[in-house]
Amino acid sequence: MSYSSRGVLLGVLSMVVIVTASNILVQYPINDFLTYGAFTYPVAFLITDLSNRTLGPAKARQVVAAGFVVAVIASLELATVRIALASGSAFLVAQLLDITVFDRLRRMAWWQAPLFSSVIASALDTALFFALAFAGTDVPWVTLAMGDYLVKLLVALAMLIPFRLLMSQLPARGAA
């Protein structure tokens, strides 16, 4: 199995675990501003950004597409249909945006592409997910979305540490 194939498979498996866990955890609020899913889901952007850096945007899209399909199927079994569909829709749109922004910024300082792509894509993901999953329900989704986005911003900053550490361990696109 080639490095590229192994990388895509590892990315897909990682994505499925993170998205499925997040879809379960988002159903459990900590308070009116936060759910447990806010702490796990931002790791999906780390997976996408590492896939993009090491394999390139085309392979990163494969990771996102396959992760999307498998995660939605798994989430349909483990979460409500509405949450699974909202998550899948927001995930797909936001991750594809993340890939595009990251790829355009990849030649800037090492931290700018993963941070800026995650911040921008997380905003879209949060707005889409909470509106689709909870609008018209008794769930205080606007305040949950605000708290969720704040945590995503903090986690995006924290994910710079593993991104930097893994950058030195993984070959850049074209190096393998």
C-alpha positions as CSV (number, residue, x, y, z in Angstrom):
1,M,0.0,0.0,0.0
2,S,1.4,3.4,-1.0
3,Y,2.1,6.2,1.4
4,S,-0.7,8.2,-0.2
5,S,-3.2,5.3,0.2
6,R,-2.2,4.8,3.8
7,G,-2.5,8.5,4.4
8,V,-6.0,8.7,3.0
9,L,-7.1,5.6,4.9
10,L,-5.7,6.9,8.2
11,G,-7.4,10.3,7.5
12,V,-10.7,8.7,6.8
13,L,-10.6,6.5,9.9
14,S,-9.6,9.4,12.1
15,M,-12.3,11.6,10.6
16,V,-15.0,8.9,11.2
17,V,-14.0,8.6,14.9
18,I,-14.0,12.3,15.5
19,V,-17.2,13.2,13.7
20,T,-19.1,10.3,15.1
21,A,-18.0,11.0,18.6
22,S,-18.8,14.7,18.1
23,N,-22.3,13.9,16.9
24,I,-23.0,11.9,20.0
25,L,-21.4,14.4,22.3
26,V,-23.2,17.5,20.8
27,Q,-26.4,16.0,22.2
28,Y,-25.2,16.6,25.8
29,P,-25.1,20.2,26.8
30,I,-22.7,21.3,29.5
31,N,-24.7,24.5,30.0
32,D,-26.7,26.9,27.9
33,F,-23.5,27.9,26.0
34,L,-21.7,24.6,25.4
35,T,-21.9,21.0,24.5
36,Y,-19.3,18.3,24.9
37,G,-19.0,18.0,21.1
38,A,-17.4,21.4,21.0
39,F,-14.2,19.9,22.4
40,T,-13.9,17.0,19.9
41,Y,-15.2,18.3,16.6
42,P,-12.4,20.9,15.9
43,V,-9.9,18.0,15.7
44,A,-11.5,17.3,12.3
45,F,-9.9,20.4,11.0
46,L,-6.5,19.2,12.2
47,I,-7.1,15.9,10.3
48,T,-8.1,17.8,7.1
49,D,-5.1,20.3,7.4
50,L,-2.6,17.5,7.9
51,S,-4.1,15.6,5.0
52,N,-3.9,18.7,2.9
53,R,-0.3,19.4,3.8
54,T,1.0,15.9,3.4
55,L,-1.2,14.6,0.5
56,G,-2.4,17.7,-1.2
57,P,-5.9,19.2,-1.7
58,A,-7.2,16.4,-4.0
59,K,-6.4,13.7,-1.5
60,A,-7.7,15.8,1.4
61,R,-11.0,16.1,-0.5
62,Q,-11.0,12.2,-0.7
63,V,-10.5,12.1,3.1
64,V,-13.4,14.5,3.6
65,A,-15.7,12.7,1.1
66,A,-15.1,9.3,2.5
67,G,-15.2,10.5,6.1
68,F,-18.4,12.3,5.4
69,V,-20.2,9.2,4.0
70,V,-19.0,6.8,6.7
71,A,-19.6,9.3,9.5
72,V,-23.1,10.1,8.4
73,I,-24.0,6.4,8.2
74,A,-22.5,5.8,11.7
75,S,-24.1,8.9,13.1
76,L,-27.5,7.8,11.8
77,E,-27.1,4.8,14.1
78,L,-25.8,6.8,17.1
79,A,-27.5,10.2,16.9
80,T,-30.8,11.6,15.8
81,V,-31.4,11.8,12.0
82,R,-31.6,15.6,12.2
83,I,-28.3,15.8,14.0
84,A,-26.7,13.3,11.6
85,L,-27.9,15.2,8.5
86,A,-27.1,18.7,9.9
87,S,-23.7,17.5,10.9
88,G,-23.0,15.9,7.5
89,S,-24.1,19.0,5.6
90,A,-22.1,21.4,7.8
91,F,-19.1,19.1,7.8
92,L,-18.9,18.7,4.1
93,V,-19.3,22.4,3.3
94,A,-16.9,23.6,6.0
95,Q,-14.2,21.0,5.4
96,L,-14.2,21.7,1.6
97,L,-13.9,25.4,2.5
98,D,-11.0,24.6,4.9
99,I,-9.2,22.7,2.2
100,T,-9.5,25.6,-0.2
101,V,-8.4,28.3,2.3
102,F,-5.5,26.1,3.6
103,D,-4.3,25.4,0.1
104,R,-4.3,29.2,-0.8
105,L,-2.4,30.0,2.4
106,R,0.0,27.0,2.5
107,R,3.1,29.1,1.4
108,M,2.7,31.6,4.3
109,A,4.1,31.0,7.8
110,W,3.5,27.4,9.0
111,W,0.8,28.4,11.4
112,Q,-1.3,30.7,9.2
113,A,-2.8,28.2,6.9
114,P,-4.1,25.8,9.6
115,L,-5.2,28.6,11.9
116,F,-7.0,30.8,9.4
117,S,-8.6,28.0,7.5
118,S,-9.9,26.5,10.7
119,V,-11.2,29.8,12.0
120,I,-13.1,30.6,8.8
121,A,-14.4,27.1,8.2
122,S,-15.4,26.7,11.8
123,A,-17.6,29.8,11.6
124,L,-19.5,28.3,8.6
125,D,-19.7,24.9,10.2
126,T,-21.1,26.3,13.4
127,A,-23.7,28.4,11.8
128,L,-24.9,25.7,9.4
129,F,-24.9,22.9,12.0
130,F,-26.7,24.6,14.8
131,A,-29.3,26.2,12.5
132,L,-30.0,22.9,10.7
133,A,-29.9,20.7,13.9
134,F,-31.8,22.8,16.4
135,A,-33.7,25.7,14.8
136,G,-37.4,25.5,15.7
137,T,-36.7,23.4,18.8
138,D,-36.5,24.3,22.5
139,V,-32.7,24.0,22.4
140,P,-31.0,27.4,23.0
141,W,-29.1,26.9,19.7
142,V,-27.9,30.4,19.2
143,T,-26.2,30.6,22.6
144,L,-24.9,27.0,22.1
145,A,-23.5,28.1,18.7
146,M,-21.7,31.1,20.2
147,G,-20.2,29.0,22.9
148,D,-19.3,26.3,20.5
149,Y,-17.6,28.7,18.1
150,L,-15.6,30.2,21.0
151,V,-14.3,26.7,21.9
152,K,-13.5,26.0,18.3
153,L,-11.4,29.1,18.2
154,L,-9.5,28.0,21.3
155,V,-9.1,24.5,20.1
156,A,-7.9,25.8,16.7
157,L,-5.1,27.6,18.5
158,A,-4.3,24.5,20.6
159,M,-4.3,22.3,17.5
160,L,-1.3,24.3,16.2
161,I,0.9,22.4,18.7
162,P,0.1,18.9,17.3
163,F,0.1,20.3,13.8
164,R,3.6,21.7,14.2
165,L,4.9,18.5,15.9
166,L,3.4,16.3,13.2
167,M,4.6,18.5,10.4
168,S,8.2,17.5,11.3
169,Q,7.2,13.8,11.3
170,L,5.2,13.7,8.1
171,P,6.5,14.4,4.6
172,A,5.1,17.4,2.8
173,R,3.2,17.0,-0.4
174,G,5.5,15.8,-3.2
175,A,8.2,14.7,-0.7
176,A,7.1,11.1,-0.3
